[in-house]
Amino acid sequence: MERRLAVDLRRCTSHQYKYYNVQDMENASQRLTEALSTDFLASIELEEVQRCLFVDSLVSVSDTGKELGEFCINIQKTVHNNQPCFLVHANSHGAIDNIPCGTSITGYVTTTFETLEQDHHEYVKLHGHSLDRKSHMVRQDGQLVVNKVTREEEEVREQTYTFPLSSLRGFVSEASNLLILRVLAQRKNIPEPMKFLSFDAETQICLSTYRDLGEKKQVVGRETVDVFGIERTVQTVDDIPAMWQCYFLRDGHLASRVQVGSPVMMKLLKMPALISEDEQDDKPVFEKRPLVWEEDMQLYSKFLDRKEELKADHMSYVRHHPELRALLADFLQFLLLRKPQDVFSFAREYFAPFSSQRPPGDTFKATRSLR
């Protein structure tokens, strides 16, 4: 009877799961996933992570080979709230079909791959319609708190999620994922099953899996090199899974990255200086990059507040001075009638009679010259 029940369970559809104790099965599966993922993370030595502290610089290209933007990942040692950890920063900016878009991630990850804090920013600037999505994740008081702000044109939507840390054993954020990928690439060995807890796009807990894609050849600059592939899949509750395929050089440098179904690929154009296994660099040198203030949540928020403040102030001034509209309308009408070659000289002569510092004689001459 138990064998028949097991067979029926494998054959049943998602609508039939309610006839069985699916919740217990899901809980057992999650506990197994947590145990396996925790064991794997605990097996990573600090020396392995030390070899992952470098910068990746790739370009975004279309399926026709056109360069669209850049993609960079930087991982380095730091101290956050008096705790030694790793600073993970990744950003991708460019334009697809002349539509500016980008993503940036800044996270603080401990030596055990726990995320202390993370900022995630995504934007798309369509003509007449823009979307800006930001999320801030932080550990506090035994919980993981996620604050999301989505701005779509003038509409702003704010959401807050809290998760007990006890329910997130084996959780991998987007920042810690970038670090784990480098470790896996250097090992060239992905244990099966390789599963972690993650968030989907709607901040719902889901499974992310890693799969070995094996080795292949890739042209980087003028060289043909061997690269090792890893596929990461993030399951979603209400949508199709999101999949990324990444190929790495032997030392963990990223050689290519593509989201399955996307026409855009990130590619390495120039071979970096490869890091040997015995190389220990306690003070790595990183490229100095300009501050992109749009990625800083606090600076961008101040910019938006100041922008709205100035707009309101200017509109108030125009409403209280209706003569301004009449004056500008008269000037524009006169300008279009005369169509002068030198617009600046014409404007100077047109507004000269309004100057309190101009002698009366000069004002009369300027008035006659415009007629």
C-alpha positions in Angstrom: 0.0 0.0 0.0 2.9 2.4 0.8 4.5 1.6 -2.5 1.2 2.4 -4.3 0.8 5.6 -2.4 4.4 6.7 -3.4 3.6 5.9 -7.1 0.4 7.9 -7.0 2.2 10.8 -5.4 4.8 11.0 -8.1 2.1 10.9 -10.8 -0.3 13.4 -9.3 -0.4 17.0 -10.5 0.0 20.2 -8.4 -3.8 20.4 -7.9 -3.8 16.9 -6.3 -1.1 17.6 -3.8 -3.6 18.8 -1.3 -4.8 15.2 -0.8 -1.4 14.3 0.8 0.5 15.9 3.6 2.5 18.1 1.3 3.4 20.6 4.0 5.3 17.9 5.9 7.1 16.9 2.7 8.1 20.4 2.0 9.4 21.0 5.5 11.4 17.8 5.3 12.9 18.8 2.0 13.7 22.3 3.3 15.5 20.8 6.3 17.5 18.5 4.1 18.4 21.5 1.8 19.4 23.5 4.8 21.7 20.7 6.2 23.4 20.1 2.9 23.9 23.7 2.1 25.2 24.5 5.6 27.7 21.6 5.3 29.0 22.8 2.0 29.5 26.4 3.2 31.2 25.1 6.3 33.7 23.1 4.1 35.0 26.3 2.4 38.3 27.3 3.8 39.2 31.0 4.4 42.2 30.6 2.1 39.9 29.7 -0.8 37.9 32.9 -0.2 41.1 34.9 0.0 41.8 33.9 -3.6 38.5 35.4 -4.7 39.4 39.0 -3.9 39.8 40.6 -7.3 37.9 42.7 -9.9 36.0 41.4 -12.9 35.4 43.9 -15.8 33.3 42.7 -18.7 31.3 44.4 -21.5 27.6 43.8 -22.3 27.1 42.8 -25.9 23.9 42.1 -28.0 23.4 39.0 -30.0 24.7 40.9 -33.0 28.0 41.7 -31.2 27.2 45.4 -30.5 28.6 46.7 -27.2 25.8 48.0 -25.0 27.4 48.7 -21.6 29.7 47.3 -18.9 29.5 44.8 -16.1 31.8 44.8 -13.1 32.3 42.8 -9.9 34.6 43.8 -7.1 35.1 41.7 -3.9 37.5 42.9 -1.2 38.1 42.7 2.6 36.4 45.2 4.8 35.0 45.8 8.3 31.3 46.4 8.8 29.9 47.4 12.2 33.2 46.2 13.8 32.9 42.8 12.1 35.5 41.6 9.6 33.7 40.6 6.3 33.8 41.0 2.6 32.5 43.9 0.6 30.8 42.6 -2.6 29.9 45.3 -5.2 28.5 44.5 -8.7 27.0 46.8 -11.2 25.7 46.6 -14.8 24.8 49.7 -16.8 24.0 50.2 -20.4 21.3 50.7 -23.0 19.2 48.1 -24.8 17.4 49.4 -27.9 18.4 52.9 -26.7 16.6 52.3 -23.4 18.9 53.0 -20.4 18.8 50.3 -17.7 21.0 49.0 -15.0 21.5 46.9 -11.8 23.8 47.4 -8.9 24.4 45.2 -5.8 26.4 46.2 -2.7 26.6 43.7 0.1 28.6 42.8 3.2 29.1 39.1 3.5 30.7 37.3 6.5 33.4 34.6 6.2 30.6 32.1 6.7 28.7 33.6 3.7 26.0 35.2 5.8 24.7 38.5 4.5 24.9 41.3 7.1 23.5 44.0 4.8 22.7 44.4 1.1 21.5 47.1 -1.2 20.0 46.1 -4.6 19.0 48.8 -7.2 17.4 48.2 -10.6 16.2 50.8 -13.1 14.7 51.1 -16.6 14.2 54.5 -18.2 11.6 54.1 -21.0 10.5 57.1 -22.9 7.6 58.5 -20.9 7.7 55.7 -18.4 10.4 54.8 -16.0 10.8 52.1 -13.3 13.1 52.3 -10.3 13.3 49.5 -7.8 15.4 49.5 -4.6 15.7 47.1 -1.8 17.6 47.2 1.5 18.3 44.0 3.4 19.7 44.0 6.9 20.1 41.6 9.9 18.7 43.0 13.1 17.3 41.6 16.4 17.3 38.0 15.2 15.5 38.8 11.9 16.3 39.6 8.3 14.5 42.8 7.4 13.9 43.7 3.8 12.6 47.2 2.8 11.6 47.7 -0.9 10.8 50.9 -2.6 9.4 50.8 -6.1 8.9 54.0 -8.1 7.0 53.9 -11.3 6.6 57.4 -12.7 5.0 59.4 -9.9 3.7 56.3 -8.0 5.8 55.1 -5.1 5.1 51.8 -3.4 6.9 50.8 -0.2 7.0 47.2 1.2 8.6 45.7 4.3 9.3 42.0 4.8 10.7 40.3 8.0 12.1 36.7 8.2 13.3 35.0 11.4 17.0 34.1 10.9 16.2 30.6 12.3 14.1 30.0 9.1 16.9 31.0 6.8 19.7 28.5 7.4 21.4 27.9 4.1 20.2 31.3 2.7 22.3 32.8 -0.1 21.8 36.5 -1.1 22.7 37.9 -4.5 25.9 39.3 -2.9 27.0 36.0 -1.3 26.1 34.2 -4.5 28.8 36.1 -6.4 31.4 35.0 -3.9 30.2 31.4 -3.9 30.4 31.2 -7.7 34.1 32.2 -7.6 34.8 29.4 -5.0 32.9 26.8 -7.1 34.8 27.9 -10.3 38.1 27.5 -8.6 37.1 24.0 -7.3 35.6 22.9 -10.6 33.5 20.6 -8.5 29.8 21.1 -7.8 28.3 18.6 -5.3 24.9 17.2 -6.1 22.4 18.3 -5.1 23.6 21.9 -4.8 20.7 23.9 -3.4 20.3 27.0 -1.2 17.5 29.2 0.0 17.1 32.5 -1.9 14.6 35.2 -2.6 12.8 35.5 -5.9 12.0 38.9 -7.5 8.9 39.2 -5.2 11.0 38.6 -2.1 9.5 35.2 -1.5 11.7 32.4 -0.2 12.5 29.9 -2.9 15.2 27.4 -3.9 18.3 28.2 -6.0 20.2 25.4 -7.5 23.7 25.2 -9.1 24.6 22.8 -11.9 27.9 21.9 -13.5 28.0 22.8 -17.2 31.5 21.4 -17.8 34.3 22.9 -19.7 34.5 24.5 -23.2 36.7 26.8 -25.2 36.2 30.6 -25.3 38.1 33.3 -27.2 39.3 36.1 -24.9 41.1 38.8 -26.8 43.6 37.0 -29.0 43.7 33.8 -26.9 41.5 30.7 -26.8 41.2 29.5 -23.3 39.4 26.7 -21.3 36.5 27.9 -19.2 34.3 26.1 -16.7 30.6 26.6 -16.6 28.1 26.9 -13.8 24.3 27.3 -14.2 22.3 28.9 -11.4 18.5 28.6 -11.4 16.3 30.5 -9.0 12.8 28.9 -8.7 9.9 31.3 -8.4 6.5 30.8 -6.8 4.3 32.4 -9.5 6.6 32.7 -12.6 9.0 30.7 -14.7 12.4 30.0 -13.1 15.2 32.5 -13.7 18.5 30.9 -15.0 22.0 32.3 -15.4 24.9 30.6 -17.1 28.4 31.7 -16.2 31.8 30.6 -17.5 35.0 31.1 -15.5 38.7 31.0 -16.0 40.7 28.6 -13.9 41.4 31.2 -11.2 37.7 32.2 -10.9 37.7 35.3 -13.1 34.4 35.6 -14.9 34.7 35.0 -18.7 31.0 35.3 -19.7 27.6 35.6 -18.2 24.1 35.4 -19.7 20.6 35.1 -18.4 18.8 32.4 -20.3 16.3 34.0 -22.7 18.0 37.4 -22.8 19.6 38.8 -26.0 22.4 40.4 -23.9 25.6 38.7 -22.8 28.5 39.8 -20.6 31.9 38.9 -22.2 35.5 39.3 -21.1 37.4 41.1 -23.9 40.9 41.1 -22.3 42.7 38.4 -20.4 43.4 39.5 -16.7 46.4 38.6 -14.8 45.6 35.1 -13.5 46.0 34.3 -9.8 48.0 31.2 -8.9 46.8 28.9 -6.1 49.9 29.7 -4.0 49.6 33.4 -4.5 48.6 35.3 -1.3 47.9 39.0 -1.6 46.8 40.5 1.6 46.5 43.9 0.1 45.0 43.6 -3.4 45.0 46.6 -5.6 41.6 47.6 -7.0 40.7 50.0 -9.7 39.5 53.4 -8.6 36.1 53.9 -10.0 34.0 57.1 -10.0 31.1 57.4 -7.7 27.8 56.8 -9.5 25.5 58.8 -7.2 22.4 57.3 -8.7 23.3 54.0 -7.0 23.6 55.6 -3.6 20.1 55.3 -2.0 20.6 58.3 0.3 22.1 60.6 -2.3 19.5 59.7 -4.9 16.7 60.2 -2.3 18.1 63.7 -1.6 18.3 64.5 -5.3 14.6 63.5 -5.8 13.5 65.6 -2.8 15.5 68.6 -3.9 14.1 68.2 -7.5 10.5 68.2 -6.2 11.3 71.2 -3.9 12.7 73.3 -6.8 9.9 72.3 -9.1 7.3 73.4 -6.6 9.2 76.7 -5.9 9.5 77.5 -9.6 5.8 76.8 -10.3 4.8 79.0 -7.3 6.9 81.9 -8.6 5.3 81.6 -12.1 1.8 81.5 -10.7 2.4 84.7 -8.6 4.0 86.5 -11.6 1.6 86.2 -14.6 3.4 89.0 -16.4 6.3 86.6 -16.9 4.3 84.4 -19.2 3.1 87.5 -21.2 6.6 88.9 -21.5 8.1 85.6 -22.8 5.2 85.1 -25.1 5.6 88.5 -26.7 9.4 88.0 -27.1 8.9 84.5 -28.7 6.2 85.9 -31.1 8.5 88.8 -32.1 11.4 86.4 -32.5 9.5 84.1 -34.8 8.3 87.0 -36.9 11.7 88.4 -37.4 13.7 85.1 -37.5 17.1 86.7 -36.9 20.3 84.9 -37.6 21.9 86.0 -34.3 19.3 85.1 -31.6 21.5 86.2 -28.7 22.1 89.7 -30.1 18.4 90.0 -30.9 17.4 89.0 -27.4 19.9 91.5 -25.9 18.5 94.3 -28.0 14.9 93.3 -27.3 15.3 93.3 -23.5 17.6 96.4 -23.4 14.7 98.8 -22.7 14.0 96.9 -19.4 17.5 97.6 -18.1 17.7 100.2 -15.4 21.4 100.8 -16.0 21.1 101.7 -19.7 21.1 105.4 -20.6 17.8 106.7 -22.1 19.4 107.5 -25.5 20.8 104.0 -25.9 17.4 102.6 -25.0 15.7 104.7 -27.7 18.2 103.5 -30.3 17.7 99.9 -29.4 14.0 100.3 -29.7 14.2 101.8 -33.1 16.7 99.1 -34.3 14.2 96.3 -33.6 11.4 97.9 -35.5 
